[in-house]
Structure formats: C-alpha cells, structure tokens
Amino acid sequence: MIISEISHEVDGREHTISAYLDNFKLWFTLPLDIGRTDVIDAFVAAALLPAMHTGQPIVVQSKKPLSPTLLLGLTQLQRIYCQWWPHLNMVDIIAQQGTSDIQIKSNACFFSGGVDSLYSFVKNRRQLDALIFVEGIDIQLDNKSLLDEVKQKNQAFANTFNIPLINIRSNIRYLPHTFGLSWKKYFCGAGLAATGLLTGFQTVLIPSSQPIIDIYPDGTTPITDPLYASEATRFFYDTPQLRYEKLAFLSKHRLAMNTLRVCWMDKSYNCGQCEKCLRTRLILRLLNTPCPTLAPLDELKPILKWRLRALEDFKIVENLRRAALHQKDKQVVRLLKYLVWRERLKNGLATFEQRLFKGYLKNRVYRLFGITSQ
C-alpha cells in the first residue's frame, strides 16, 4: 500500500490534512489550532489493517517521519491481528523514522453522546481537557440535519461542564469498507487511534465497548488500542465495565441521560428499534430508569427478532442475562435463555446444512416459500 500525496489545505478557521492510501484519499478536517502536519503517524496507523488484508507492504512516499514507538506497536499489533484473524498477513512498513514530539500537553476523550463516552467523561472529567466528536463515524457525513442536532446536544453538554468540544470531519469510516473490511469487527480502534494521533493530544481516551471480563477479537480492545501510541500520544482503553454497570452509574446523572444517543441508524436521534437501541432500552427497563431520549421498553417481543451469529453477539446477550439475574427479573432471564438456545440451534443446523449440502437445501426452501435470501 502506497501512502502518497500528503496535503494540507487551510480554509478559514479550519484546515484539512489528507493523504492517498493507494487510490483512497483519506482526509480529516479540523480546527486550525488542532492537527499534526509534521509526521505521517496517523496515515500509517490507518493503513495497517487494509495493508494486512491485501498483503501489501506499506510504503510511505514522503520525507515526513514515522514514530519509532508507533512502528514497534504496529509490529506487535500485526502479530496479535494475525492470531485473531489468520487471513490477514504480516507486512513490512517502509518509512523514514523520527521521534514524534508532544504538541498538546492535554488529555482528550472521544465523545459521541453514547453510553461508553458519557461514562468515560463523567468518571474522568477532572483529568480531561477536551472532548472529540468525529463527524462521519457514527453519522453519515451527508446527514446534515441529524449531525446538526447531535452537535448541538453535544455542545450543550460540553458547555455545562465548561470543557471544549472539538468537532472533526473525516471519511475514515469509509476506508476499511473500500478494502473489504468491517469497521466494527476490525477497524474502529485503528480509526479512532489514527484520528487521535492526528490531533496531537498527549493522552487520548478511547471509551471501552467490551468489558474486561470478555476480551475477544474485535476492532477495539484494551489489548490493541494502546499499541497505537507514539512518543507524543498515548491511548487508554477507558473503564472496560459492563454496559449495565455504566448505565446504572449514568442513571444518577440527569444531564448524561438527557444527552444519551446510542442509535446506529441515521434516521433520528434514537430510532428506538435498532438492536443497539433495544439493548439500551432493555437495560433501562431492568434498572427501572426513565431516559428522555429513549421510550420505555414495554414489550419484550422485539428482542426475539435478534439474530446472534458472532461471538460478540452471544457475549452481549450473556451480559444482559447477568444484569437480569442481578435485578431478579425472571421474565427477561427466561427470554434471553431461550434466545441463546434458539440461535445456537439455528447456527448449528445452518453449519451442518452448509457442510453437507453446500447451501442447496436452504436455497430450495427459500425458493419454495418465496423467501429472499439476505
């Protein structure tokens, strides 16, 4: 993978830093007083997983230096990623090395208004100097109305605590998809780390998405995220607790609950129906806690529409079951137990049919009943 045509363009109070990763132009638009143009660290970090997926070495066609600390970390990351995902390849990284100096001696935290980032901020607010919201990661760049609504909510929250909110726009969410990788499964930690390296903050918190008791291969983990550090910027995978525990803590903070946005659909602030919204509504039901941005979950039937395929899916449901056991909600415990049993059975039958009949029977049944394969 060739990293070339590093560019820096100033437009009023903003500037855009970009580079080509093969034919993909990766760009970041930041406030003028934030953003590094002296090193290549962010773009090499972003290139790592796509290069491993294609099996190409990373070749930097620029005299801008790469941090030796980051280079060592990327080597360690490759060894971990290849153990987790054997289809990836170890690749060489060819770049001029040079120590990366600290530019901003402050601590920042990524912030989206979700459970994880709200929890990380509230728990660490005395040590934090700024919040970072990246447009284009959770919300599509062309969804202006929703972006404006979320930015206004986030800004109001930040203003209440008198902490700067840094808005960054980037197309980094599209980078892994261009090279055939899932953002969530492989790339989200790398994407946030690349953005963090570009900001120049000395310490950046990446709010945790999986609890410390459940370390499994994922795009962001307490094992991998800190390895994206340079001499100038280090990363903490912050407070890896159960989501249930985080919401129980946040339920006592009115401003956090008024800001909470968990939806991964681009339809509204919280659609209430996607899996992530339903998960959060279920936990709020267990906690008997109202939330102004999410309707109460009065019916449990929507939970039965969930499909559990990956290890992560089963881990999430197991943690929800633990929460239900803790709250002594036998109805939810039974529902989740049935859901896991049903999905394991379906997955087992699907694997058996695929190995024995190569999907022939499934396709025949679909055609017989007029079902569209998804």
C-alpha positions in Angstrom: 0.0 0.0 0.0 1.5 3.3 -1.1 0.9 6.4 1.1 1.4 9.5 -1.1 0.3 13.0 -1.9 0.2 14.2 1.7 -1.7 17.5 1.6 -2.5 20.4 3.9 -5.1 23.0 3.0 -6.3 25.9 5.1 -9.9 27.3 4.8 -10.7 30.0 7.3 -10.7 28.6 10.8 -10.3 25.0 9.6 -7.7 23.0 7.8 -7.8 19.7 6.0 -5.0 17.2 6.3 -5.1 14.4 3.7 -3.1 11.6 2.0 -3.7 8.9 -0.5 -3.7 5.3 0.6 -3.3 3.6 -2.7 -6.3 5.2 -4.6 -8.3 6.1 -1.4 -8.0 9.8 -0.4 -8.2 9.8 3.4 -8.9 13.3 4.9 -9.5 15.0 8.2 -10.9 18.5 8.6 -10.0 20.0 12.0 -10.0 23.4 13.8 -6.9 25.4 12.8 -5.2 25.0 16.2 -5.5 21.2 16.2 -3.8 18.7 13.9 -0.3 17.5 13.0 1.3 18.1 9.7 4.8 17.2 10.7 4.6 13.4 10.9 3.0 10.5 9.0 1.9 8.6 12.0 -1.9 8.9 11.6 -1.9 7.7 8.0 0.4 4.7 8.6 -1.8 3.7 11.5 -4.9 3.9 9.3 -3.2 1.9 6.5 -2.2 -1.0 8.7 -5.2 -3.3 8.6 -6.1 -2.6 4.9 -2.5 -3.4 4.0 -2.6 -6.6 6.1 -5.8 -7.6 4.4 -4.4 -7.1 0.9 -1.0 -8.5 1.8 0.9 -5.3 0.5 3.7 -3.6 2.3 3.2 -0.1 3.5 5.5 2.3 1.6 5.5 6.0 2.6 6.4 8.3 -0.3 7.2 11.2 1.9 10.0 12.5 4.0 7.7 13.1 6.9 8.8 10.8 9.7 7.1 7.8 11.3 7.3 7.4 15.1 9.7 4.6 16.1 7.4 3.9 19.1 4.4 3.6 16.8 6.3 1.4 14.4 7.1 -1.0 17.2 3.5 -1.0 18.3 2.3 -1.7 14.8 4.6 -4.7 14.6 3.1 -6.1 17.9 -0.4 -5.3 16.6 0.3 -7.4 13.4 1.2 -10.4 15.5 -2.0 -10.1 17.5 -4.2 -9.5 14.5 -2.7 -12.5 12.6 -3.5 -14.7 15.6 -7.1 -13.4 15.8 -7.7 -13.3 12.0 -5.4 -15.8 10.2 -6.5 -14.5 6.8 -4.5 -11.3 7.5 -0.8 -11.1 6.6 2.3 -9.7 8.2 3.5 -6.7 6.1 6.6 -4.6 6.0 6.4 -0.8 6.8 8.9 1.3 4.8 9.1 4.8 6.1 11.7 7.3 7.4 11.7 7.2 11.2 11.8 10.2 13.5 10.8 11.0 17.1 7.3 12.4 17.4 7.3 15.5 19.7 4.4 16.3 22.0 2.3 19.1 20.6 -0.6 19.5 23.0 0.1 18.6 26.7 -3.5 17.9 27.4 -5.9 15.0 27.8 -8.8 14.4 25.5 -11.6 11.8 25.2 -13.6 10.7 22.2 -17.2 11.6 22.6 -20.4 10.6 20.8 -23.0 11.0 23.5 -23.3 7.3 23.8 -23.2 5.1 27.0 -19.4 4.5 26.8 -18.3 8.1 26.1 -20.7 9.6 28.6 -19.4 7.2 31.2 -15.7 7.9 30.4 -16.3 11.6 30.6 -18.2 11.6 33.8 -15.7 9.3 35.5 -12.7 11.2 34.3 -13.9 14.8 33.9 -11.4 16.2 36.3 -8.5 14.9 34.3 -9.9 15.8 30.8 -9.2 19.0 28.9 -11.3 18.4 25.8 -13.8 16.1 24.1 -13.5 15.0 20.5 -16.5 14.3 18.2 -15.8 12.8 14.8 -18.5 13.5 12.1 -18.7 10.6 9.7 -18.1 7.8 12.1 -21.5 7.3 13.9 -23.5 9.5 11.5 -23.1 9.8 7.7 -21.4 13.0 6.5 -24.4 13.9 4.3 -27.0 13.6 7.1 -26.7 17.3 7.9 -29.9 17.6 9.9 -29.0 14.8 12.3 -25.4 15.9 12.6 -26.6 19.4 13.5 -28.9 18.1 16.1 -26.3 15.8 17.7 -23.6 18.6 17.6 -26.0 21.0 19.3 -26.8 18.4 22.1 -23.1 17.5 22.5 -22.1 21.2 22.6 -24.8 22.0 25.2 -23.5 19.1 27.3 -19.8 20.3 27.0 -20.8 23.9 27.8 -22.4 22.7 31.0 -19.1 21.4 32.2 -17.1 24.2 30.6 -15.0 21.8 28.5 -14.1 22.4 24.8 -15.8 20.2 22.3 -13.6 19.6 19.2 -15.6 18.7 16.0 -13.6 16.8 13.4 -14.9 15.7 10.0 -13.4 12.7 8.3 -14.1 10.0 5.7 -12.1 7.4 7.8 -15.2 5.3 8.3 -15.2 4.5 4.6 -11.6 3.4 4.4 -12.0 -0.2 5.7 -15.1 -0.8 3.6 -13.1 0.3 0.5 -10.6 -2.6 1.2 -13.3 -5.1 2.2 -13.1 -4.8 6.0 -15.8 -4.2 8.6 -15.4 -1.0 10.7 -16.8 -2.7 13.8 -15.2 -6.1 13.6 -11.7 -4.9 12.6 -11.1 -1.2 12.3 -12.9 1.1 14.8 -9.9 1.2 17.3 -7.5 1.8 14.5 -9.7 4.6 13.1 -10.0 6.3 16.4 -6.3 5.9 17.1 -5.4 7.4 13.7 -7.6 10.4 14.4 -6.2 10.7 17.9 -2.6 10.7 16.6 -3.5 13.4 14.2 -4.9 15.7 16.9 -1.6 15.9 18.8 -3.1 15.5 22.3 -0.7 13.9 24.8 -3.3 11.4 26.1 -6.5 10.3 24.4 -9.1 8.1 26.0 -11.0 5.6 23.8 -14.2 4.7 25.6 -14.5 1.0 26.0 -17.1 -1.1 24.2 -16.3 -4.5 25.7 -15.9 -5.3 29.4 -12.6 -6.5 30.7 -14.1 -9.9 31.6 -14.8 -10.6 27.9 -11.7 -10.0 25.9 -12.3 -11.3 22.4 -11.1 -10.4 18.9 -12.7 -7.1 18.0 -11.9 -3.7 16.3 -11.3 -2.0 19.7 -9.9 -3.8 22.8 -7.8 -3.0 25.8 -5.0 -5.1 24.3 -4.7 -3.5 20.9 -5.8 0.2 21.2 -2.8 1.3 23.5 -0.4 -0.2 20.9 -1.2 2.6 18.5 0.8 5.1 20.7 3.6 7.3 19.6 6.2 9.2 21.7 3.8 12.1 21.6 0.3 10.5 22.0 -0.7 7.6 24.2 -4.1 5.8 24.3 -6.2 4.4 27.1 -9.0 2.0 26.5 -11.1 3.5 29.2 -13.0 1.8 32.0 -14.0 -1.6 30.4 -17.0 -2.4 32.5 -20.4 -4.0 31.7 -22.8 -1.7 29.9 -25.3 -2.4 32.6 -22.9 -1.1 35.2 -22.3 2.0 33.1 -26.0 2.8 32.7 -26.6 2.2 36.4 -24.0 4.9 37.1 -25.2 7.3 34.4 -28.8 7.0 35.6 -27.9 9.2 38.5 -26.7 12.0 36.1 -29.6 13.9 34.6 -27.5 15.7 32.0 -26.0 12.5 30.8 -29.4 10.9 30.4 -30.7 13.9 28.6 -27.8 13.6 26.1 -27.8 9.8 25.6 -27.7 8.7 22.0 -27.0 5.1 21.2 -28.6 4.6 17.8 -26.5 3.2 14.9 -29.2 4.1 12.3 -29.2 7.5 10.6 -32.9 8.0 10.9 -33.3 10.1 14.1 -31.5 10.9 17.3 -32.5 7.4 18.6 -34.7 5.3 16.4 -35.6 3.0 19.4 -35.9 -0.1 17.2 -32.4 -1.0 16.1 -30.6 -3.6 18.1 -28.4 -1.1 20.0 -31.4 1.0 20.9 -33.3 -2.1 22.1 -30.4 -3.3 24.1 -30.2 0.0 25.9 -34.0 0.1 26.4 -33.9 -3.4 27.9 -31.2 -2.3 30.4 -33.1 0.8 31.3 -36.2 -1.4 31.9 -34.1 -3.7 34.2 -32.9 -0.6 36.1 -36.4 0.9 36.2 -34.8 4.1 35.0 -36.5 6.5 32.5 -34.5 8.2 29.8 -35.7 11.3 28.0 -34.1 10.2 24.7 -35.5 6.7 24.6 -39.0 5.4 25.1 -39.6 2.7 27.8 -39.5 -0.9 26.6 -43.0 -2.2 27.5 -42.9 -5.2 25.1 -40.2 -7.8 25.1 -41.2 -9.4 21.7 -38.8 -7.2 19.7 -35.9 -8.8 21.5 -36.8 -12.1 19.8 -36.0 -10.6 16.4 -32.3 -10.5 17.3 -30.0 -12.8 15.3 -26.9 -14.0 17.2 -24.1 -15.1 14.8 -20.8 -13.8 16.1 -19.1 -14.5 19.4 -19.7 -10.8 20.3 -23.5 -11.3 19.9 -23.6 -14.1 22.4 -21.3 -12.2 24.8 -23.7 -9.2 24.7 -26.7 -11.3 25.5 -24.9 -13.2 28.3 -24.1 -9.8 29.9 -27.7 -8.8 29.6 -28.7 -12.0 31.2 -26.3 -11.3 34.1 -28.0 -7.9 34.5 -31.4 -9.5 34.5 -30.2 -12.1 37.1 -28.8 -9.2 39.3 -32.2 -7.4 39.1 -34.1 -10.7 39.7 -36.2 -10.3 36.5 -37.1 -13.9 35.8 -39.1 -13.0 32.6 -36.1 -11.4 30.9 -33.8 -14.2 32.1 -36.1 -16.8 30.5 -36.4 -14.8 27.3 -32.7 -14.4 26.9 -32.0 -18.0 27.7 -34.5 -19.1 25.0 -33.0 -16.6 22.5 -29.5 -18.1 23.0 -30.8 -21.7 22.8 -32.7 -20.9 19.6 -29.8 -19.1 17.9 -27.3 -21.8 18.8 -29.6 -24.4 17.3 -30.2 -22.4 14.1 -26.5 -21.7 13.7 -25.7 -25.4 14.3 -28.3 -26.5 11.7 -27.0 -23.9 9.2 -23.4 -25.1 9.6 -24.5 -28.7 9.2 -26.5 -28.0 6.1 -23.7 -25.9 4.6 -21.1 -28.6 5.2 -23.3 -31.4 4.0 -25.3 -29.8 1.2 -23.4 -26.6 0.4 -26.4 -24.5 0.9 -28.6 -26.4 -1.6 -31.4 -27.3 0.8 -31.6 -23.7 2.2 -31.9 -22.2 -1.3 -34.5 -24.8 -2.3 -36.6 -23.9 0.8 -36.2 -20.2 0.1 -37.4 -20.6 -3.4 -40.3 -22.8 -2.3 -41.7 -20.3 0.1 -40.7 -17.2 -1.9 -38.2 -16.0 0.7 -35.5 -13.6 -0.4 -32.0 -14.6 0.8 -30.3 -11.9 2.9 
